[in-house]
Amino acid sequence: MGSERVDDVVQWLRDRVKDAGAHGFVVGLSGGIDSAVVARLCQMATPNRVLGVMLPCYSHPQDEADARLLAKTFGIPTARVDLASTFDALTGDLYTAVKGLPQSAHVTDIKQQMPEANIKPRLRMTSLYFIANSLNYLVAGTGNRSELTLGYFTKHGDGGSDVLPIGHLLKSEVRAMARDLDVPAPIIDKAPSAGLWIGQTDEAEMGFSYDMLEAYLTKGASAVPPEVAKRIESLHKSSEHKRKTPPIPA
């Protein structure tokens, strides 16, 4: 990856802060490699003006432990807000409201894993923006090119940010940059996960590996099995709305 590419992103971040008239960055620390790389890049761009925020919501304890390891390694100040009680109160009210709708009469089991899981990143986005607005900081998103291509993020959740410092990098490139930045090995080596529920992993949910995705993106559809290419293309097409602003009538 090399220091030159790191320097380019760091300078890009400085320019974004200056253009926005902001003071620094807020980064949600998930304990994963993407947030670790983004947090370190932001710290290099605006020393002493980056805040890592831990927002557990029935999360795996190891995720917070890894987030704290990252913060300790680089001396990044942190804030913590446990969103579990907020999540419980909101989902309880939402299920009550939905069950009272006429349209729900034909639904036997309203509770569904993904709609409920997506509340977590949306609560985190709300929290990050409250903190960022309070400090006149920008929210630095942690999405990479691999995830953005598939729409593998929650709309108005972790997809909501002011800047995407690693949005141009494939997952393998993020990993290489993490090594260049001396991110702790346990964070680099852990299985990627969006943390939507305990035991969830990116690759299990996607149905193929990041290596296959990167082969498709760099070498074309013929580089992966036909069924994988078809699934990648289907995910890209169905998530197009996530990568665009809402449509407006002409």
Backbone bond lengths (Angstrom), bond angles and torsions (degrees), N, CA, C in turn:
res aa  C-N    CA-C-N  psi(-1)  N-CA   C-N-CA  omega(-1)  CA-C   N-CA-C  phi
1 M - - - 1.464 - - 1.522 109.51 -
2 G 1.339 117.03 -53.63 1.455 120.20 172.93 1.516 114.02 87.22
3 S 1.347 113.86 153.66 1.461 120.74 -177.28 1.520 112.38 -69.79
4 E 1.338 116.44 -25.57 1.465 118.75 -177.97 1.522 111.53 -63.03
5 R 1.339 116.10 -42.00 1.462 118.78 -179.68 1.524 110.50 -69.71
6 V 1.318 117.05 -36.47 1.459 120.75 174.81 1.520 109.79 -60.33
7 D 1.325 116.63 -46.95 1.465 121.04 -179.46 1.525 111.42 -60.76
8 D 1.323 116.27 -37.27 1.465 120.00 179.88 1.523 111.14 -63.10
9 V 1.332 116.17 -44.24 1.463 119.71 -179.52 1.531 110.33 -68.07
10 V 1.315 116.65 -40.47 1.467 120.40 179.31 1.522 110.38 -60.66
11 Q 1.326 117.17 -44.63 1.466 119.98 178.69 1.522 111.01 -65.82
12 W 1.323 115.94 -38.36 1.471 120.56 176.97 1.524 110.61 -59.67
13 L 1.322 116.84 -41.88 1.460 120.66 178.23 1.528 111.41 -64.96
14 R 1.315 117.00 -40.99 1.472 119.64 177.04 1.522 111.11 -60.11
15 D 1.320 115.68 -40.36 1.464 119.98 179.24 1.522 111.34 -65.07
16 R 1.330 116.82 -38.43 1.466 120.13 -179.25 1.533 110.69 -66.38
17 V 1.333 117.04 -40.81 1.461 120.90 177.99 1.525 110.21 -62.78
18 K 1.313 115.43 -44.92 1.466 120.06 -179.44 1.521 110.75 -63.26
19 D 1.332 116.97 -46.12 1.464 120.97 -178.79 1.522 111.88 -61.65
20 A 1.336 116.34 -34.47 1.465 120.80 -177.70 1.523 112.60 -85.78
21 G 1.322 117.06 -8.77 1.461 119.37 -175.51 1.515 111.62 65.78
22 A 1.349 116.08 28.99 1.462 120.95 -178.57 1.519 110.39 -96.07
23 H 1.330 115.91 174.77 1.460 120.79 -177.04 1.529 113.38 -105.48
24 G 1.331 117.45 -26.00 1.456 119.43 -175.99 1.514 110.82 -177.31
25 F 1.334 116.27 -152.62 1.461 121.30 -174.12 1.526 112.31 -134.29
26 V 1.319 114.83 146.77 1.457 123.49 167.88 1.526 107.26 -110.65
27 V 1.324 116.20 133.81 1.465 122.00 179.42 1.520 109.03 -130.01
28 G 1.314 116.68 129.42 1.452 119.95 173.64 1.519 109.51 -75.91
29 L 1.319 117.32 119.88 1.459 121.86 -178.78 1.527 109.59 -93.15
30 S 1.328 116.04 107.01 1.461 121.22 -177.78 1.512 112.62 -92.18
31 G 1.335 117.01 -13.77 1.449 120.66 -172.52 1.510 112.57 92.56
32 G 1.348 116.86 -1.03 1.456 121.65 -179.71 1.518 112.69 -96.74
33 I 1.319 115.29 173.31 1.455 121.37 -175.36 1.530 112.62 -68.80
34 D 1.324 117.78 -37.41 1.463 120.01 -177.66 1.527 111.50 -64.01
35 S 1.320 116.45 -48.61 1.465 118.98 -179.52 1.520 111.11 -67.79
36 A 1.337 116.76 -30.65 1.462 120.06 177.84 1.522 110.88 -64.83
37 V 1.326 116.61 -46.56 1.467 120.94 179.70 1.524 110.72 -64.36
38 V 1.328 116.62 -44.66 1.474 119.76 -179.40 1.518 110.80 -63.53
39 A 1.315 117.84 -42.54 1.461 120.66 -179.64 1.525 111.08 -61.76
40 R 1.321 116.89 -43.89 1.463 119.79 179.75 1.522 111.53 -66.77
41 L 1.318 118.29 -40.60 1.463 121.30 177.71 1.533 110.58 -62.15
42 C 1.321 116.23 -43.01 1.469 120.07 179.43 1.523 110.73 -65.39
43 Q 1.320 116.62 -38.56 1.464 119.86 177.86 1.526 110.64 -63.61
44 M 1.323 117.55 -39.17 1.454 121.01 178.18 1.523 111.31 -67.40
45 A 1.330 116.11 -32.68 1.467 120.24 -179.05 1.526 112.04 -76.13
46 T 1.318 116.54 -39.71 1.471 121.24 -177.75 1.528 109.33 -134.06
47 P 1.323 117.60 75.15 1.467 120.56 -179.02 1.534 111.70 -54.55
48 N 1.336 115.10 136.78 1.474 122.16 179.20 1.523 112.91 68.73
49 R 1.332 116.56 9.25 1.468 119.38 178.84 1.528 110.29 -135.82
50 V 1.319 114.73 44.56 1.461 121.20 172.98 1.519 107.39 -134.49
51 L 1.326 116.11 139.55 1.460 121.80 -179.54 1.518 108.99 -125.93
52 G 1.313 116.08 125.21 1.456 120.88 173.48 1.518 109.35 -92.73
53 V 1.339 115.95 130.77 1.466 120.21 -176.07 1.524 109.77 -118.02
54 M 1.309 115.76 123.42 1.466 122.05 176.46 1.522 108.60 -97.99
55 L 1.333 115.90 126.45 1.458 121.59 -174.07 1.533 110.25 -129.73
56 P 1.330 117.56 67.46 1.470 119.96 -178.91 1.521 111.68 -64.41
57 C 1.321 114.47 143.70 1.465 120.62 176.81 1.524 106.89 -149.99
58 Y 1.324 115.53 85.10 1.457 122.21 -171.75 1.531 109.80 53.96
59 S 1.306 115.93 42.54 1.455 122.58 -177.19 1.525 110.53 -89.90
60 H 1.318 115.54 162.33 1.461 120.12 175.91 1.521 108.55 -68.90
61 P 1.330 118.23 131.24 1.474 120.53 -178.52 1.528 113.74 -55.31
62 Q 1.326 117.39 -29.48 1.459 120.14 -178.83 1.527 111.37 -65.31
63 D 1.331 116.40 -30.05 1.464 119.51 179.90 1.526 110.90 -62.87
64 E 1.324 115.81 -45.13 1.463 118.72 178.68 1.528 110.86 -68.80
65 A 1.318 116.83 -36.27 1.468 119.59 177.45 1.528 110.42 -61.50
66 D 1.325 117.08 -41.19 1.464 120.44 178.86 1.526 111.31 -69.28
67 A 1.326 116.92 -36.14 1.466 120.09 176.60 1.525 110.55 -63.03
68 R 1.331 115.84 -41.40 1.471 119.76 178.65 1.530 110.95 -67.69
69 L 1.321 117.13 -36.20 1.458 121.04 176.55 1.519 110.70 -61.13
70 L 1.314 116.49 -44.26 1.465 121.05 178.63 1.522 110.75 -61.49
71 A 1.331 115.72 -47.62 1.464 120.38 -178.66 1.523 111.31 -62.66
72 K 1.322 116.56 -41.23 1.469 120.47 179.81 1.524 110.74 -67.14
73 T 1.329 116.76 -40.91 1.461 121.04 -177.96 1.526 111.59 -58.81
74 F 1.320 116.53 -41.24 1.460 120.37 -174.89 1.529 113.58 -106.85
75 G 1.315 117.23 1.44 1.457 119.51 179.38 1.512 113.03 67.01
76 I 1.321 116.08 40.14 1.467 121.08 179.58 1.526 109.25 -91.47
77 P 1.310 118.78 122.99 1.473 120.24 177.55 1.521 110.42 -65.10
78 T 1.316 116.38 148.89 1.458 120.73 -175.96 1.519 112.08 -132.22
79 A 1.317 113.85 159.70 1.462 122.91 169.03 1.523 106.39 -130.85
80 R 1.321 116.32 154.97 1.465 120.22 -178.21 1.513 109.94 -136.84
81 V 1.330 115.99 132.65 1.462 122.00 174.73 1.518 107.19 -134.63
82 D 1.327 117.23 119.27 1.463 121.11 177.12 1.532 107.84 -83.51
83 L 1.319 115.77 118.88 1.469 120.70 -174.09 1.527 113.39 -95.23
84 A 1.324 117.56 5.98 1.467 120.38 -173.84 1.534 112.44 -59.81
85 S 1.324 117.00 -47.46 1.473 118.82 -177.14 1.524 111.07 -68.13
86 T 1.321 117.39 -36.39 1.466 121.13 176.41 1.518 110.29 -64.06
87 F 1.338 115.68 -43.43 1.460 121.52 178.13 1.525 110.90 -60.07
88 D 1.319 116.76 -45.92 1.470 120.94 -179.28 1.523 111.36 -61.75
89 A 1.332 116.06 -45.66 1.458 119.85 -177.97 1.527 110.72 -64.67
90 L 1.311 116.71 -43.77 1.464 120.28 -177.05 1.527 111.54 -68.56
91 T 1.328 117.39 -48.17 1.460 118.68 -178.70 1.528 111.16 -64.45
92 G 1.330 117.47 -35.45 1.460 119.87 176.87 1.516 111.41 -60.70
93 D 1.319 116.81 -46.52 1.470 121.21 179.03 1.526 111.36 -65.75
94 L 1.337 116.36 -38.10 1.469 119.76 -178.18 1.523 111.22 -67.07
95 Y 1.329 117.87 -44.12 1.462 119.96 179.55 1.527 111.30 -64.99
96 T 1.318 116.43 -36.57 1.466 119.85 176.50 1.518 110.48 -62.80
97 A 1.338 115.93 -43.19 1.461 120.37 -179.44 1.524 111.79 -66.25
98 V 1.327 116.61 -43.88 1.465 120.17 -177.44 1.524 111.46 -66.38
99 K 1.341 116.41 -39.33 1.465 119.50 -179.23 1.534 111.28 -65.33
100 G 1.329 116.47 -21.97 1.454 119.48 179.90 1.509 114.35 -85.77
101 L 1.328 117.34 -3.02 1.458 120.71 -178.55 1.528 111.19 -83.98
102 P 1.335 118.07 142.03 1.479 120.34 177.92 1.527 111.89 -58.16
103 Q 1.324 116.60 -34.25 1.465 120.46 -176.70 1.521 112.23 -65.64
104 S 1.321 117.60 -18.04 1.461 120.64 -176.03 1.529 112.72 -88.26
105 A 1.318 117.05 -0.34 1.466 119.82 -174.98 1.529 112.21 -61.39
106 H 1.340 117.25 -31.35 1.467 120.85 -176.54 1.527 112.56 -89.15
107 V 1.341 117.08 -2.57 1.456 120.75 -177.29 1.524 109.16 -93.32
108 T 1.314 116.63 122.37 1.462 120.26 -177.84 1.521 112.54 -82.75
109 D 1.349 116.49 -31.19 1.466 119.91 -179.08 1.523 108.26 -138.07
110 I 1.328 115.96 95.49 1.456 120.42 -176.06 1.518 111.27 -68.72
111 K 1.311 116.63 -33.32 1.459 119.44 -176.87 1.523 110.08 -67.28
112 Q 1.317 115.92 120.35 1.449 122.02 -179.42 1.526 109.06 -129.04
113 Q 1.330 116.68 146.02 1.458 121.33 -172.91 1.528 112.58 -64.46
114 M 1.337 117.98 -50.02 1.456 119.79 -171.83 1.534 113.81 -70.11
115 P 1.346 119.87 -46.79 1.464 117.96 177.30 1.523 113.02 -56.95
116 E 1.335 116.00 -39.56 1.461 119.70 179.29 1.531 110.60 -70.38
117 A 1.325 116.96 -43.07 1.461 120.56 -179.37 1.517 111.68 -62.39
118 N 1.320 116.92 -35.02 1.465 120.57 -178.44 1.526 113.01 -68.58
119 I 1.327 116.73 -17.04 1.464 118.88 176.08 1.527 110.15 -64.71
120 K 1.325 116.87 -33.69 1.461 120.01 -177.12 1.524 112.46 -59.82
121 P 1.328 120.24 -54.11 1.469 118.90 177.93 1.520 113.28 -64.62
122 R 1.319 117.71 -27.14 1.466 119.14 178.11 1.531 110.92 -73.39
123 L 1.319 116.86 -35.72 1.464 119.37 173.40 1.526 110.44 -66.32
124 R 1.325 116.50 -37.73 1.462 119.73 178.39 1.521 110.63 -65.69
125 M 1.317 117.33 -40.91 1.460 120.41 178.19 1.526 110.42 -60.98
126 T 1.323 117.01 -44.92 1.464 120.95 178.42 1.524 110.80 -58.86
127 S 1.319 115.66 -42.97 1.466 120.78 -179.09 1.524 111.17 -66.32
128 L 1.335 116.87 -44.65 1.461 120.31 -179.43 1.521 111.07 -62.19
129 Y 1.318 116.94 -40.14 1.467 118.97 -179.23 1.523 111.77 -71.16
130 F 1.321 117.50 -33.76 1.464 118.59 175.71 1.522 110.06 -61.09
131 I 1.328 115.63 -47.28 1.467 120.00 -178.73 1.524 110.45 -66.36
132 A 1.332 116.63 -44.31 1.463 120.38 -178.92 1.525 111.40 -62.84
133 N 1.320 116.73 -44.29 1.464 119.94 179.15 1.520 111.93 -64.03
134 S 1.325 116.11 -34.52 1.462 120.41 179.80 1.521 111.87 -66.86
135 L 1.340 116.83 -30.28 1.467 121.91 -176.72 1.526 113.75 -102.55
136 N 1.338 116.44 -2.43 1.471 121.62 -170.60 1.529 110.51 57.70
137 Y 1.322 115.37 45.34 1.459 122.98 175.05 1.534 108.83 -106.73
138 L 1.317 116.49 164.07 1.451 122.51 171.49 1.525 109.47 -97.28
139 V 1.327 116.60 148.25 1.456 121.28 173.88 1.524 108.37 -87.02
140 A 1.319 116.14 118.94 1.463 121.61 178.36 1.525 109.08 -92.85
141 G 1.328 116.51 116.90 1.456 121.17 178.33 1.518 111.55 -78.40
142 T 1.319 115.88 162.21 1.465 120.49 -174.00 1.523 113.00 -117.96
143 G 1.318 118.22 11.25 1.455 120.54 -179.82 1.521 112.35 -70.42
144 N 1.335 116.76 141.79 1.465 121.26 175.75 1.530 109.82 -109.57
145 R 1.326 115.69 173.39 1.465 120.16 -175.81 1.521 112.15 -60.21
146 S 1.327 117.11 -39.49 1.465 120.84 -179.13 1.526 110.77 -59.64
147 E 1.318 116.78 -47.32 1.469 121.66 -179.06 1.524 111.44 -69.05
148 L 1.322 116.68 -41.47 1.454 120.21 -178.93 1.522 111.49 -62.77
149 T 1.335 116.66 -36.91 1.457 121.02 -179.90 1.523 111.81 -60.66
150 L 1.324 115.67 -39.57 1.465 121.23 -177.55 1.518 113.28 -88.22
151 G 1.324 117.16 -10.32 1.455 119.46 -171.02 1.508 110.83 71.64
152 Y 1.335 115.90 28.81 1.462 120.32 -177.12 1.527 109.73 -84.08
153 F 1.308 114.38 67.43 1.456 122.90 176.18 1.515 107.05 -162.33
154 T 1.310 116.08 161.87 1.458 120.37 -179.69 1.520 110.31 -89.02
155 K 1.320 115.20 124.39 1.458 120.47 177.67 1.525 109.70 -60.50
156 H 1.320 116.44 130.24 1.471 123.32 -176.89 1.527 111.46 63.07
157 G 1.322 116.65 19.49 1.463 121.55 174.47 1.511 108.12 -119.54
158 D 1.347 116.28 -112.99 1.459 117.58 176.33 1.522 111.39 -69.17
159 G 1.337 117.19 -10.14 1.464 120.47 172.73 1.514 112.98 -79.87
160 G 1.333 117.60 -6.06 1.458 121.40 179.97 1.519 110.56 -96.64
161 S 1.314 116.82 115.66 1.462 120.83 179.45 1.520 109.30 -161.33
162 D 1.331 115.70 171.03 1.462 120.71 177.42 1.517 112.03 -92.93
163 V 1.323 116.88 -31.58 1.462 121.94 179.76 1.527 108.99 -141.52
164 L 1.332 116.21 152.63 1.459 122.25 177.66 1.530 108.20 -126.38
165 P 1.325 117.58 83.75 1.465 121.63 -172.39 1.519 115.36 -63.24
166 I 1.357 117.80 -24.77 1.461 119.29 179.92 1.521 110.95 -117.36
167 G 1.313 117.22 20.57 1.459 121.42 -179.20 1.515 113.77 -66.28
168 H 1.326 117.24 -14.61 1.469 121.83 179.16 1.525 112.49 -97.54
169 L 1.334 117.44 0.29 1.458 121.56 -173.96 1.526 111.59 -106.59
170 L 1.339 115.98 134.47 1.449 121.02 170.38 1.525 109.57 -70.05
171 K 1.328 116.55 163.35 1.463 119.94 -176.99 1.525 111.46 -58.09
172 S 1.323 117.45 -40.14 1.468 119.96 179.59 1.520 111.16 -65.26
173 E 1.338 117.03 -32.97 1.463 121.16 178.33 1.526 110.93 -72.06
174 V 1.328 116.57 -34.32 1.462 120.26 174.49 1.521 109.46 -63.44
175 R 1.333 115.81 -42.38 1.456 120.61 179.16 1.529 110.86 -61.82
176 A 1.328 116.12 -42.98 1.464 120.41 179.05 1.523 110.86 -64.49
177 M 1.329 117.38 -40.82 1.460 120.60 178.87 1.526 110.45 -66.46
178 A 1.333 116.59 -36.94 1.461 120.17 177.88 1.530 110.67 -59.70
179 R 1.329 116.12 -40.60 1.466 119.07 177.89 1.527 110.71 -66.69
180 D 1.333 117.44 -40.36 1.464 120.90 177.82 1.525 111.40 -61.96
181 L 1.325 115.88 -32.27 1.463 121.16 -177.76 1.529 112.80 -88.37
182 D 1.332 116.84 -0.81 1.470 122.32 -178.95 1.521 112.93 63.21
183 V 1.333 115.88 36.81 1.466 120.08 171.73 1.526 107.79 -64.11
184 P 1.340 118.68 137.61 1.470 121.00 -178.70 1.527 112.88 -53.03
185 A 1.326 116.04 137.65 1.462 122.52 -175.75 1.533 114.17 -55.70
186 P 1.350 120.15 -40.07 1.465 118.61 -179.84 1.530 113.08 -58.55
187 I 1.328 116.34 -30.96 1.464 119.94 179.21 1.523 110.26 -75.40
188 I 1.326 116.62 -39.96 1.467 120.64 179.58 1.528 110.66 -65.88
189 D 1.324 116.76 -37.82 1.467 121.37 -171.06 1.519 114.41 -86.72
190 K 1.331 119.14 -14.14 1.463 120.00 -175.53 1.530 110.70 -71.82
191 A 1.317 116.44 153.75 1.467 121.60 179.44 1.520 109.71 -67.01
192 P 1.342 117.88 130.37 1.473 120.21 179.64 1.522 111.40 -61.19
193 S 1.333 115.46 136.76 1.459 120.48 179.95 1.514 109.61 -150.77
194 A 1.327 115.75 141.08 1.459 120.73 175.30 1.524 111.39 -80.30
195 G 1.323 117.57 -9.42 1.456 121.58 177.63 1.514 114.12 67.37
196 L 1.326 116.73 29.14 1.465 119.40 -178.68 1.523 112.02 -74.89
197 W 1.343 115.94 -30.75 1.460 120.78 174.12 1.526 107.72 -154.84
198 I 1.321 115.92 161.69 1.461 120.88 -177.73 1.529 109.69 -61.78
199 G 1.332 115.66 129.64 1.454 120.88 178.84 1.512 114.76 88.45
200 Q 1.327 117.70 -5.56 1.458 120.78 -179.76 1.520 110.30 -72.47
201 T 1.340 116.52 136.00 1.459 121.57 173.88 1.520 109.13 -129.93
202 D 1.332 115.47 152.05 1.462 120.32 -178.22 1.528 111.52 -59.27
203 E 1.327 115.84 -51.90 1.459 119.93 -171.70 1.528 112.25 -66.81
204 A 1.329 117.51 -35.76 1.463 120.05 177.47 1.522 110.64 -65.34
205 E 1.313 116.11 -38.77 1.460 119.53 -179.33 1.525 111.62 -74.35
206 M 1.330 117.33 -37.95 1.462 120.67 -179.99 1.526 111.45 -69.34
207 G 1.340 116.28 -36.08 1.447 119.84 -178.44 1.513 113.76 93.95
208 F 1.297 117.11 8.32 1.470 122.84 176.45 1.519 107.76 -160.74
209 S 1.328 116.37 166.75 1.457 120.50 -176.38 1.529 111.53 -86.17
210 Y 1.332 115.21 161.43 1.460 119.66 173.88 1.525 110.85 -62.41
211 D 1.335 116.82 -32.79 1.467 119.79 178.44 1.525 110.86 -62.42
212 M 1.325 116.61 -41.47 1.463 119.70 177.89 1.529 110.86 -66.01
213 L 1.315 116.39 -41.71 1.454 120.18 179.07 1.528 110.26 -60.74
214 E 1.321 116.71 -44.17 1.454 120.29 -178.40 1.529 111.66 -68.68
215 A 1.319 116.72 -33.89 1.462 119.96 175.18 1.531 109.78 -62.57
216 Y 1.326 116.22 -41.75 1.470 120.99 177.90 1.533 110.35 -63.22
217 L 1.340 116.72 -45.52 1.462 120.67 -175.39 1.530 112.80 -70.95
218 T 1.308 117.53 -30.56 1.463 120.56 -175.74 1.527 113.95 -98.91
219 K 1.358 116.35 -26.04 1.468 119.26 -175.28 1.517 113.47 -119.59
220 G 1.326 116.99 -12.96 1.450 119.38 179.62 1.516 113.57 103.38
221 A 1.335 115.62 171.19 1.465 122.30 -174.65 1.519 113.02 -61.42
222 S 1.337 117.12 -29.96 1.463 120.00 -177.60 1.528 113.11 -69.07
223 A 1.340 116.74 -11.95 1.473 120.74 -177.36 1.519 112.72 -83.02
224 V 1.323 117.83 -7.07 1.467 121.33 -178.95 1.520 108.98 -130.58
225 P 1.340 117.87 161.68 1.466 120.15 177.03 1.531 111.06 -57.14
226 P 1.321 117.61 146.90 1.475 121.25 -176.75 1.524 113.53 -54.26
227 E 1.336 116.79 -38.59 1.463 118.64 -177.94 1.534 111.44 -68.83
228 V 1.338 117.11 -30.67 1.467 120.95 176.99 1.521 110.10 -71.55
229 A 1.335 116.45 -44.21 1.465 120.53 178.16 1.530 110.19 -59.13
230 K 1.322 115.81 -41.79 1.468 120.19 -179.56 1.520 110.93 -63.94
231 R 1.326 116.66 -40.93 1.473 119.53 -179.58 1.534 110.55 -68.98
232 I 1.318 117.63 -41.89 1.464 120.43 178.16 1.526 110.05 -59.19
233 E 1.321 116.13 -46.38 1.470 120.51 -178.89 1.524 111.52 -65.03
234 S 1.325 116.00 -36.45 1.466 119.92 178.01 1.525 110.93 -66.74
235 L 1.333 117.00 -44.33 1.462 120.52 179.15 1.519 111.41 -64.58
236 H 1.319 116.37 -40.20 1.471 119.88 179.11 1.530 110.53 -63.01
237 K 1.319 116.38 -45.38 1.465 120.54 -178.22 1.526 111.80 -65.70
238 S 1.331 116.18 -45.81 1.466 119.43 -176.06 1.521 112.85 -70.34
239 S 1.337 117.20 -19.17 1.469 120.48 -178.89 1.525 112.87 -101.53
240 E 1.321 117.20 9.19 1.470 119.70 -176.69 1.524 111.68 -56.57
241 H 1.314 116.58 -35.49 1.469 120.30 -179.20 1.520 112.17 -61.30
242 K 1.327 117.48 -26.23 1.454 120.56 -179.02 1.533 112.62 -71.95
243 R 1.320 115.84 -25.13 1.467 120.67 -176.53 1.518 113.07 -95.62
244 K 1.319 116.92 4.43 1.465 120.97 -178.35 1.522 110.43 -126.18
245 T 1.319 115.30 156.39 1.461 118.94 171.43 1.521 109.05 -71.18
246 P 1.342 119.33 156.16 1.459 120.69 -178.00 1.534 111.64 -56.81
247 P 1.325 116.48 139.68 1.466 118.77 -179.20 1.530 112.03 -66.60
248 I 1.318 114.75 147.67 1.470 122.38 179.05 1.524 108.06 -125.32
249 P 1.325 118.87 134.58 1.473 119.75 178.80 1.526 110.70 -57.61
250 A 1.319 115.75 142.08 1.474 120.48 179.99 1.527 109.92 -70.57
